[in-house]
Amino acid sequence: MSSTTLFPFGKEKKASSAGVAVLTSALLLTFTLGCSSKNYVRSQTQPLVDQTNQLDSKTASDHRNIVDTDERAKSGITKAQGAADAADQHAMAAGQSADAAGKSAQEAYNRVDTLNGVVANLDNYKSISDTNVTFGFDKSVLTADNRKTLDDFAASLAEKRSYILAVTGGTDSTGDANYNYGLSQRRADAVVNYLATKYNVPPHKFYLIGIGKDQQVASDNTAAGRAKNRRVEVKLMTNMDSSAQQASK
């Protein structure tokens, strides 16, 4: 019979308790070490994560800024191009206006120069026909009768050469003298505009003057006389004799 070492029951229980305690301590140590390792790793990696997040935010912000700057730059380029185009158009329009103004000025100078020559030699012109139209009180608008009279007078103008039309406007003596000068001028203008528009009479063919009440053709003591004074007289004048007129046709 082999001998077996037997431990008293109490001792065996104590030995088991000691083993459990050792195992528990080991587990606690492992857990503690594990927690410490995780905390350590977290403490080491968290700044990296934060920095990465910050870099991501900054990158996104920089991208937005770049896109915004690019859009503003494109908008600025578009506006600048639009302004440049508008400036070119204004410059072109200004150039055209200047050319037109220069042309008009030259034409006006030519007309004045021609008229000056005509007036200077007015004594060499003689009247070959004339007509007159009358106006209502304080009126300067042509009536149907006025237009018919002017049509009859202008019918032969196309056949004439080297002529001028002396257009003289007048008024009766009623009213202010300065006002009547302006009124007589407006009446003469109405006749000139009608003949120039309908019969293509060039401006240098007209010798125009408004004389107000200075040269009356009838007495202002009667209504009939005053009506005659509210007139525009048109004289067709030429410096060529009849034979020269026929030869020039």
C-alpha positions, 0 to 999 in steps of 0.5 A: 500500500503506497503511502499518500501524503494527505493534507488536512482539509483545512490546509487544502482549502487554504491552498485553493484560496491562495491560488484564487488570490494569485489568479485574481491578482494576475487578472487585475494586473493584466487588466490594469496593464491593458487599460494603461496601454489603451490610455497610453495609446489614446494619449499618444494618438489623440493629438495626431487625430486632432491635428489631422482633423485640423488639417482637414478643416484648414484644407477645406477652408483653403479650398473654399477660399481658392474657389471663392477667389477664383470666382471673384477673379473671373467676375472681375475679369468679366466686368473689366472686359465689359467695361473695356468693350463699353469704353471701346463702343463709347470711343467709337461713338465719340469718334463717329460723333466727332466726324459727323460734327466736323462734317456738319461744321464744314457743310455749315461753313460752306453754306455760310460762305456761299450765302456770304457770296450771294449777299455780297453780290445781291445787287447783281440779282434781280427779281423774276417772280414773287408771291406772298402768304398771310397768317392769322393773328399771332399765328405762324402755321401755314394754312392749306391756302398758303401751301397751295400758293407756295406750290404754284410759286415753286412749280418752276424752281427745278428749271431755274439756275443760279437763283436765290429765294429772298424770304421776308417775314412781317407782322402788323403793329400790334404787340411788343416790337421784339416779340413781333421780330420773333413772330415774323422770323417764325413765319419766314421759317415756316415757308422756308421749311415747306419749300426745302422739304417738299421741293428739295431747295438747298439751304444756301438758296434762301436769303431769310429775314424777319422784319417784324412791323418795320416794313408794312405794306398796308395801313394798320388802321383797318383789319384788312390792312393788318391782315396784309401786314401779317405776311411772308413775301417770297421773291425768286431772284437770279443773276442770269438773264433770260437767254443765259437761263435758256442756254443753261437748261 
